[in-house]
Amino acid sequence: MQATLTSKGQITIPIHVRNRLNLRPGDVLEFDETAPFLKATKTIPPQAWEEFAKGWKDPWPAGLSPFEVMEDLRGPVEIPNGAAP
């Protein structure tokens, strides 16, 4: 898939790419100038983060250590016979 850069430095993102990445008119893309290739990331507006935070609930009970949360996420770790813990 190709796009041609205009004399104003603009390109049209193909419809298949826009649909797959859920890009809509007015979305802001941030370009990574340090990448060795063209890399753009869709930014998330601050109000979207605020809306997300309003509805977010911590799924683990208060007081669990990070180790306990990790064990809950991945299950207990089994150490092979003869291996040091």
VOFIFI-899657 format. One record per atom (N, C-alpha, C, O, CB): residue in three letters; atom name; x, y, z. Coordinates in pm, 1 decimal. Glycine has a CB too. Example, Ala and Ser with C-alpha at 12.3 -4.5 7.8 and 13.67 -1.06 7.14 Angstrom:
2
residu, atome, c1, c2, c3
ALA, N, 1319.0, -569.0, 780.0
ALA, CA, 1230.0, -450.0, 780.0
ALA, C, 1320.0, -330.0, 780.0
ALA, O, 1423.6, -331.9, 846.5
ALA, CB, 1130.8, -447.3, 904.6
SER, N, 1285.0, -225.0, 708.0
SER, CA, 1367.0, -106.0, 714.0
SER, C, 1290.0, 3.0, 787.0
SER, O, 1340.9, 113.8, 803.9
SER, CB, 1408.4, -59.8, 572.5
//
This chain:
85
residu, atome, c1, c2, c3
MET, N, 84.5, -116.7, 0.0
MET, CA, 0.0, 0.0, 0.0
MET, C, 89.5, 123.5, 0.0
MET, O, 187.7, 129.4, 74.0
MET, CB, -96.4, -0.5, 121.7
GLN, N, 56.3, 219.8, -81.2
GLN, CA, 140.4, 338.1, -94.7
GLN, C, 57.9, 465.2, -79.5
GLN, O, -63.3, 465.8, -101.0
GLN, CB, 212.3, 337.5, -229.8
ALA, N, 125.9, 571.8, -42.1
ALA, CA, 66.9, 705.9, -38.0
ALA, C, 173.1, 801.1, -90.7
ALA, O, 292.5, 779.3, -70.1
ALA, CB, 19.4, 746.0, 108.6
THR, N, 129.8, 906.7, -158.6
THR, CA, 222.4, 1003.6, -216.3
THR, C, 224.7, 1130.0, -131.9
THR, O, 119.8, 1184.3, -97.1
THR, CB, 183.4, 1036.7, -361.7
LEU, N, 343.8, 1176.2, -99.3
LEU, CA, 362.0, 1298.7, -22.7
LEU, C, 337.9, 1418.3, -114.9
LEU, O, 395.6, 1425.7, -223.5
LEU, CB, 504.6, 1304.6, 40.7
THR, N, 253.2, 1511.6, -72.3
THR, CA, 225.1, 1630.0, -154.7
THR, C, 333.6, 1735.1, -133.6
THR, O, 419.3, 1720.5, -46.5
THR, CB, 85.5, 1689.0, -120.8
SER, N, 329.0, 1841.0, -214.1
SER, CA, 426.2, 1949.9, -200.3
SER, C, 411.5, 2021.2, -66.1
SER, O, 504.2, 2089.3, -22.3
SER, CB, 409.9, 2050.4, -314.8
LYS, N, 296.7, 2006.7, -0.3
LYS, CA, 275.2, 2066.0, 132.1
LYS, C, 314.8, 1970.9, 245.4
LYS, O, 296.7, 2003.5, 362.7
LYS, CB, 129.0, 2106.4, 147.7
GLY, N, 368.6, 1853.6, 211.0
GLY, CA, 411.2, 1757.8, 312.4
GLY, C, 296.7, 1674.3, 367.0
GLY, O, 308.2, 1619.0, 476.4
GLY, CB, 478.4, 1829.8, 425.3
GLN, N, 187.5, 1663.7, 294.2
GLN, CA, 70.7, 1589.4, 340.2
GLN, C, 60.4, 1454.9, 269.9
GLN, O, 104.6, 1438.8, 156.1
GLN, CB, -56.6, 1670.5, 317.4
ILE, N, 0.4, 1357.7, 341.0
ILE, CA, -31.5, 1228.0, 280.8
ILE, C, -175.0, 1194.1, 317.7
ILE, O, -229.8, 1247.5, 414.2
ILE, CB, 67.8, 1115.5, 328.6
THR, N, -234.7, 1105.2, 240.6
THR, CA, -365.1, 1051.2, 275.4
THR, C, -342.5, 911.5, 330.3
THR, O, -282.4, 826.8, 264.2
THR, CB, -462.4, 1049.8, 152.3
ILE, N, -390.7, 887.7, 451.1
ILE, CA, -378.9, 754.0, 510.3
ILE, C, -487.8, 668.0, 446.6
ILE, O, -605.5, 703.5, 452.7
ILE, CB, -392.5, 757.7, 669.1
PRO, N, -450.5, 556.2, 386.2
PRO, CA, -549.9, 472.0, 318.2
PRO, C, -664.5, 430.9, 412.1
PRO, O, -644.1, 410.2, 531.7
PRO, CB, -482.2, 346.7, 261.2
ILE, N, -783.6, 419.6, 355.8
ILE, CA, -904.1, 390.1, 433.9
ILE, C, -890.9, 260.8, 513.7
ILE, O, -939.8, 253.6, 626.5
ILE, CB, -1024.7, 381.2, 342.1
HIS, N, -826.2, 158.6, 458.0
HIS, CA, -810.2, 31.1, 530.0
HIS, C, -727.9, 50.6, 657.3
HIS, O, -757.1, -9.1, 760.9
HIS, CB, -742.9, -74.6, 439.1
VAL, N, -625.6, 134.1, 648.6
VAL, CA, -541.2, 161.8, 766.1
VAL, C, -619.3, 245.3, 867.0
VAL, O, -615.4, 217.5, 986.9
VAL, CB, -410.1, 235.5, 724.6
ARG, N, -690.4, 347.6, 818.9
ARG, CA, -771.2, 431.6, 910.1
ARG, C, -874.7, 348.7, 983.6
ARG, O, -894.3, 366.1, 1103.9
ARG, CB, -841.1, 544.7, 832.4
ASN, N, -941.1, 258.6, 912.6
ASN, CA, -1042.8, 174.6, 977.1
ASN, C, -980.7, 79.5, 1079.0
ASN, O, -1031.9, 63.3, 1189.7
ASN, CB, -1120.0, 94.7, 871.9
ARG, N, -869.2, 16.4, 1039.9
ARG, CA, -805.1, -80.9, 1130.0
ARG, C, -757.1, -14.7, 1258.1
ARG, O, -763.9, -74.0, 1365.8
ARG, CB, -687.2, -149.2, 1060.0
LEU, N, -708.2, 109.5, 1246.0
LEU, CA, -655.0, 181.0, 1362.9
LEU, C, -758.5, 272.3, 1427.7
LEU, O, -727.0, 345.9, 1521.2
LEU, CB, -533.8, 262.9, 1322.8
ASN, N, -881.3, 267.4, 1378.2
ASN, CA, -990.2, 349.1, 1432.3
ASN, C, -954.2, 497.8, 1433.5
ASN, O, -979.1, 567.9, 1531.6
ASN, CB, -1025.4, 303.0, 1573.9
LEU, N, -895.4, 544.6, 1323.5
LEU, CA, -860.5, 686.5, 1310.8
LEU, C, -980.2, 761.5, 1255.2
LEU, O, -1042.5, 718.4, 1158.2
LEU, CB, -735.6, 706.4, 1219.4
ARG, N, -1011.6, 873.7, 1317.3
ARG, CA, -1126.6, 955.0, 1278.7
ARG, C, -1081.8, 1097.9, 1252.0
ARG, O, -977.5, 1139.9, 1302.2
ARG, CB, -1235.7, 952.0, 1388.3
PRO, N, -1158.7, 1173.7, 1173.7
PRO, CA, -1124.8, 1314.7, 1152.0
PRO, C, -1110.0, 1387.6, 1285.3
PRO, O, -1192.8, 1372.5, 1375.2
PRO, CB, -1232.5, 1383.6, 1065.3
GLY, N, -1004.9, 1465.6, 1296.7
GLY, CA, -977.7, 1538.9, 1420.4
GLY, C, -882.3, 1467.4, 1514.6
GLY, O, -830.7, 1528.6, 1608.1
GLY, CB, -1105.7, 1565.4, 1491.9
ASP, N, -857.6, 1337.1, 1491.3
ASP, CA, -759.9, 1266.4, 1575.3
ASP, C, -622.9, 1330.0, 1557.9
ASP, O, -589.4, 1378.7, 1449.9
ASP, CB, -754.6, 1114.9, 1539.9
VAL, N, -544.5, 1329.4, 1663.8
VAL, CA, -410.3, 1387.2, 1660.6
VAL, C, -309.0, 1273.2, 1658.7
VAL, O, -317.5, 1180.3, 1739.1
VAL, CB, -386.1, 1482.1, 1783.2
LEU, N, -213.3, 1280.6, 1566.9
LEU, CA, -105.7, 1182.3, 1558.9
LEU, C, 23.5, 1246.8, 1605.7
LEU, O, 51.3, 1362.7, 1575.0
LEU, CB, -90.6, 1127.0, 1414.7
GLU, N, 101.5, 1170.8, 1680.1
GLU, CA, 231.2, 1218.5, 1727.6
GLU, C, 339.0, 1139.8, 1653.9
GLU, O, 333.9, 1016.9, 1648.5
GLU, CB, 245.4, 1202.6, 1884.0
PHE, N, 436.8, 1210.9, 1597.1
PHE, CA, 543.5, 1147.0, 1521.4
PHE, C, 667.3, 1131.4, 1608.2
PHE, O, 704.5, 1222.2, 1682.4
PHE, CB, 576.3, 1227.7, 1395.1
ASP, N, 731.1, 1013.8, 1597.8
ASP, CA, 853.2, 984.3, 1672.6
ASP, C, 972.4, 1019.9, 1583.9
ASP, O, 1005.7, 947.4, 1490.1
ASP, CB, 858.4, 833.4, 1717.1
GLU, N, 1035.7, 1132.4, 1615.3
GLU, CA, 1148.9, 1179.7, 1534.8
GLU, C, 1273.6, 1095.6, 1553.4
GLU, O, 1366.1, 1104.2, 1472.6
GLU, CB, 1180.0, 1322.9, 1568.9
THR, N, 1278.4, 1013.6, 1659.2
THR, CA, 1398.4, 933.2, 1685.3
THR, C, 1391.5, 795.9, 1618.4
THR, O, 1492.6, 725.9, 1611.4
THR, CB, 1418.2, 916.1, 1835.6
ALA, N, 1274.4, 756.6, 1569.4
ALA, CA, 1259.7, 625.0, 1506.0
ALA, C, 1333.0, 623.4, 1371.6
ALA, O, 1336.8, 725.0, 1302.4
ALA, CB, 1109.4, 589.7, 1486.2
PRO, N, 1391.1, 509.2, 1334.3
PRO, CA, 1461.6, 500.3, 1205.7
PRO, C, 1364.9, 483.1, 1087.7
PRO, O, 1408.6, 461.2, 974.7
PRO, CB, 1560.7, 383.6, 1208.6
PHE, N, 1236.0, 492.7, 1113.1
PHE, CA, 1132.7, 480.5, 1009.9
PHE, C, 1019.5, 574.6, 1048.2
PHE, O, 1019.3, 629.5, 1158.4
PHE, CB, 1081.4, 331.6, 995.3
LEU, N, 924.3, 593.5, 959.6
LEU, CA, 810.9, 680.7, 988.3
LEU, C, 722.2, 611.9, 1091.5
LEU, O, 668.9, 503.6, 1067.4
LEU, CB, 730.5, 714.1, 858.4
LYS, N, 707.6, 676.2, 1205.6
LYS, CA, 627.7, 618.1, 1313.4
LYS, C, 536.7, 725.3, 1369.9
LYS, O, 583.2, 828.4, 1418.5
LYS, CB, 718.0, 557.9, 1424.9
ALA, N, 406.2, 700.5, 1363.3
ALA, CA, 308.1, 793.1, 1418.7
ALA, C, 220.6, 716.3, 1516.5
ALA, O, 187.0, 600.2, 1492.9
ALA, CB, 222.2, 859.5, 1306.1
THR, N, 183.9, 780.8, 1625.6
THR, CA, 99.2, 721.4, 1728.0
THR, C, -21.1, 811.0, 1751.0
THR, O, -7.9, 933.0, 1761.0
THR, CB, 177.6, 699.7, 1859.7
LYS, N, -137.7, 750.2, 1759.1
LYS, CA, -258.2, 826.1, 1789.2
LYS, C, -252.0, 868.9, 1935.9
LYS, O, -233.4, 785.5, 2024.5
LYS, CB, -387.4, 741.9, 1759.7
THR, N, -267.6, 998.0, 1960.9
THR, CA, -264.2, 1046.6, 2098.6
THR, C, -402.1, 1029.3, 2161.3
THR, O, -503.6, 1024.7, 2091.8
THR, CB, -219.4, 1195.4, 2104.2
ILE, N, -403.7, 1020.1, 2291.3
ILE, CA, -529.3, 1007.8, 2365.3
ILE, C, -553.1, 1138.8, 2437.8
ILE, O, -469.8, 1180.7, 2518.1
ILE, CB, -526.0, 887.3, 2465.6
PRO, N, -665.8, 1204.4, 2410.8
PRO, CA, -692.2, 1333.3, 2474.8
PRO, C, -700.8, 1319.4, 2627.1
PRO, O, -748.2, 1217.4, 2677.1
PRO, CB, -822.1, 1393.9, 2420.2
PRO, N, -655.2, 1421.5, 2701.2
PRO, CA, -660.2, 1414.5, 2848.3
PRO, C, -799.5, 1384.5, 2902.5
PRO, O, -812.2, 1313.8, 3002.5
PRO, CB, -611.2, 1544.5, 2907.4
GLN, N, -904.0, 1436.7, 2839.0
GLN, CA, -1038.7, 1411.7, 2890.3
GLN, C, -1077.4, 1264.2, 2877.1
GLN, O, -1158.2, 1214.7, 2955.7
GLN, CB, -1140.3, 1499.2, 2816.6
ALA, N, -1021.2, 1193.6, 2779.2
ALA, CA, -1048.6, 1050.3, 2766.6
ALA, C, -987.5, 974.8, 2884.3
ALA, O, -1048.7, 882.1, 2937.3
ALA, CB, -993.4, 995.4, 2632.6
TRP, N, -866.4, 1014.3, 2925.5
TRP, CA, -803.9, 952.2, 3043.0
TRP, C, -885.9, 980.5, 3168.0
TRP, O, -902.5, 892.6, 3252.6
TRP, CB, -659.6, 1003.3, 3061.7
GLU, N, -937.5, 1103.4, 3180.1
GLU, CA, -1018.5, 1138.7, 3296.3
GLU, C, -1145.8, 1054.5, 3301.6
GLU, O, -1184.5, 1007.6, 3408.6
GLU, CB, -1053.8, 1287.9, 3293.6
GLU, N, -1210.7, 1035.0, 3187.6
GLU, CA, -1331.0, 952.3, 3182.6
GLU, C, -1298.7, 807.7, 3220.8
GLU, O, -1374.3, 743.2, 3293.6
GLU, CB, -1394.2, 957.7, 3042.2
PHE, N, -1185.4, 757.9, 3170.7
PHE, CA, -1143.8, 621.9, 3204.8
PHE, C, -1121.0, 609.6, 3355.4
PHE, O, -1163.5, 512.0, 3417.3
PHE, CB, -1015.7, 583.3, 3127.7
ALA, N, -1054.0, 708.3, 3413.7
ALA, CA, -1021.9, 702.8, 3556.9
ALA, C, -1146.9, 705.3, 3643.6
ALA, O, -1149.4, 644.3, 3750.5
ALA, CB, -931.2, 818.8, 3594.9
LYS, N, -1249.6, 774.4, 3599.2
LYS, CA, -1374.2, 781.4, 3677.7
LYS, C, -1436.9, 643.6, 3695.7
LYS, O, -1490.7, 612.8, 3802.1
LYS, CB, -1474.9, 875.4, 3609.9
GLY, N, -1429.9, 561.5, 3592.2
GLY, CA, -1494.8, 431.2, 3598.3
GLY, C, -1404.1, 317.8, 3640.9
GLY, O, -1449.5, 204.2, 3654.6
GLY, CB, -1552.4, 399.1, 3466.8
TRP, N, -1275.5, 346.7, 3662.3
TRP, CA, -1181.5, 240.5, 3694.1
TRP, C, -1192.5, 199.2, 3840.2
TRP, O, -1197.9, 283.6, 3929.6
TRP, CB, -1039.4, 284.6, 3662.6
LYS, N, -1195.6, 69.7, 3863.1
LYS, CA, -1197.2, 14.7, 3998.3
LYS, C, -1079.5, -81.4, 4011.2
LYS, O, -1055.5, -162.9, 3922.2
LYS, CB, -1333.5, -57.4, 4029.6
ASP, N, -1006.9, -71.9, 4121.3
ASP, CA, -895.3, -162.0, 4146.7
ASP, C, -950.6, -303.3, 4165.6
ASP, O, -1030.7, -325.2, 4256.5
ASP, CB, -812.9, -116.3, 4271.8
PRO, N, -909.5, -401.0, 4081.5
PRO, CA, -966.6, -535.6, 4092.2
PRO, C, -912.0, -618.4, 4208.3
PRO, O, -963.9, -726.6, 4235.7
PRO, CB, -942.7, -609.4, 3965.2
TRP, N, -809.2, -570.4, 4276.6
TRP, CA, -752.3, -645.8, 4388.1
TRP, C, -784.0, -578.0, 4520.2
TRP, O, -789.8, -455.2, 4527.7
TRP, CB, -600.6, -661.0, 4371.4
PRO, N, -804.5, -657.4, 4623.9
PRO, CA, -833.2, -598.9, 4755.2
PRO, C, -715.7, -514.8, 4804.9
PRO, O, -599.9, -541.2, 4772.5
PRO, CB, -865.6, -709.2, 4857.0
ALA, N, -748.3, -414.0, 4883.4
ALA, CA, -643.4, -327.5, 4940.3
ALA, C, -549.2, -411.5, 5025.9
ALA, O, -590.9, -507.0, 5091.4
ALA, CB, -705.7, -211.9, 5025.1
GLY, N, -424.2, -374.8, 5024.0
GLY, CA, -326.8, -440.8, 5110.0
GLY, C, -248.7, -552.1, 5043.4
GLY, O, -155.1, -604.4, 5103.9
GLY, CB, -395.0, -495.0, 5228.0
LEU, N, -283.7, -591.6, 4918.7
LEU, CA, -205.7, -695.7, 4852.5
LEU, C, -71.0, -639.4, 4810.1
LEU, O, -62.0, -525.7, 4763.9
LEU, CB, -281.7, -752.7, 4730.4
SER, N, 32.6, -718.8, 4825.9
SER, CA, 165.6, -676.9, 4781.8
SER, C, 175.4, -695.5, 4630.7
SER, O, 96.8, -770.2, 4572.5
SER, CB, 277.6, -757.6, 4855.2
PRO, N, 271.4, -628.0, 4566.2
PRO, CA, 291.0, -650.0, 4421.9
PRO, C, 316.0, -797.8, 4388.7
PRO, O, 271.2, -846.4, 4284.8
PRO, CB, 408.6, -565.2, 4371.4
PHE, N, 387.0, -868.7, 4476.0
PHE, CA, 412.6, -1011.4, 4454.7
PHE, C, 280.7, -1089.1, 4452.6
PHE, O, 261.4, -1176.3, 4367.9
PHE, CB, 506.4, -1067.0, 4564.8
GLU, N, 190.4, -1057.8, 4545.6
GLU, CA, 61.5, -1127.2, 4551.2
GLU, C, -24.2, -1097.3, 4427.0
GLU, O, -93.7, -1185.2, 4376.1
GLU, CB, -14.8, -1086.7, 4678.7
VAL, N, -18.1, -972.7, 4379.5
VAL, CA, -91.9, -937.4, 4258.5
VAL, C, -35.3, -1014.5, 4139.8
VAL, O, -111.6, -1069.4, 4060.3
VAL, CB, -85.5, -784.8, 4232.4
MET, N, 97.7, -1019.5, 4126.5
MET, CA, 159.3, -1093.9, 4015.7
MET, C, 123.7, -1242.1, 4022.7
MET, O, 96.0, -1304.1, 3920.1
MET, CB, 312.2, -1076.5, 4017.6
GLU, N, 124.5, -1298.8, 4142.7
GLU, CA, 88.8, -1439.6, 4156.4
GLU, C, -56.4, -1461.9, 4115.3
GLU, O, -88.9, -1563.7, 4054.2
GLU, CB, 111.5, -1487.5, 4301.0
ASP, N, -143.8, -1366.5, 4148.7
ASP, CA, -283.4, -1376.7, 4109.5
ASP, C, -296.8, -1369.5, 3957.1
ASP, O, -380.1, -1439.4, 3899.4
ASP, CB, -366.1, -1265.4, 4176.3
LEU, N, -216.4, -1286.3, 3892.0
LEU, CA, -223.1, -1270.4, 3747.0
LEU, C, -170.7, -1392.3, 3672.0
LEU, O, -231.1, -1435.9, 3574.0
LEU, CB, -145.3, -1148.2, 3705.2
ARG, N, -59.3, -1447.1, 3717.5
ARG, CA, 5.1, -1554.5, 3641.0
ARG, C, -12.4, -1691.6, 3702.6
ARG, O, 19.5, -1791.6, 3638.2
ARG, CB, 151.0, -1526.0, 3626.7
GLY, N, -62.1, -1700.1, 3824.9
GLY, CA, -73.8, -1827.2, 3894.3
GLY, C, 53.5, -1854.8, 3971.4
GLY, O, 154.4, -1786.9, 3952.2
GLY, CB, -103.3, -1941.1, 3795.8
PRO, N, 49.3, -1954.5, 4058.7
PRO, CA, 168.7, -1984.3, 4138.6
PRO, C, 285.3, -2029.5, 4050.0
PRO, O, 265.1, -2094.4, 3947.3
PRO, CB, 137.0, -2092.8, 4243.2
VAL, N, 405.3, -1994.8, 4090.8
VAL, CA, 526.1, -2033.0, 4018.2
VAL, C, 575.6, -2166.4, 4073.2
VAL, O, 594.0, -2182.9, 4193.8
VAL, CB, 636.7, -1923.1, 4030.2
GLU, N, 596.6, -2261.0, 3981.7
GLU, CA, 650.3, -2390.0, 4024.6
GLU, C, 800.0, -2393.2, 3995.6
GLU, O, 842.3, -2369.3, 3882.4
GLU, CB, 577.3, -2508.0, 3953.2
ILE, N, 878.9, -2422.2, 4096.3
ILE, CA, 1023.9, -2426.8, 4081.5
ILE, C, 1063.0, -2571.2, 4052.9
ILE, O, 1026.1, -2660.8, 4128.9
ILE, CB, 1096.9, -2372.1, 4209.7
PRO, N, 1138.7, -2596.2, 3942.3
PRO, CA, 1178.9, -2732.7, 3908.2
PRO, C, 1265.1, -2794.8, 4018.5
PRO, O, 1332.2, -2724.0, 4093.5
PRO, CB, 1255.2, -2733.8, 3775.3
ASN, N, 1262.1, -2927.4, 4026.9
ASN, CA, 1344.2, -3000.1, 4126.9
ASN, C, 1489.9, -2966.3, 4110.7
ASN, O, 1541.3, -2964.2, 3998.9
ASN, CB, 1324.9, -3152.4, 4114.6
GLY, N, 1556.3, -2940.2, 4218.7
GLY, CA, 1698.5, -2911.3, 4217.5
GLY, C, 1732.4, -2767.5, 4191.9
GLY, O, 1848.8, -2730.2, 4206.9
GLY, CB, 1764.2, -2993.6, 4117.3
ALA, N, 1638.0, -2684.1, 4154.1
ALA, CA, 1665.0, -2542.4, 4129.4
ALA, C, 1657.9, -2466.0, 4259.7
ALA, O, 1575.0, -2495.5, 4345.7
ALA, CB, 1565.5, -2483.7, 4027.0
ALA, N, 1744.4, -2368.4, 4273.9
ALA, CA, 1741.1, -2284.9, 4394.8
ALA, C, 1621.9, -2190.4, 4387.9
ALA, O, 1591.9, -2136.3, 4281.4
ALA, CB, 1873.7, -2204.6, 4411.0
PRO, N, 1553.3, -2169.7, 4501.1
PRO, CA, 1437.1, -2078.1, 4500.0
PRO, C, 1475.7, -1933.4, 4483.1
PRO, O, 1388.8, -1846.3, 4480.5
PRO, CB, 1358.4, -2092.6, 4627.1
//
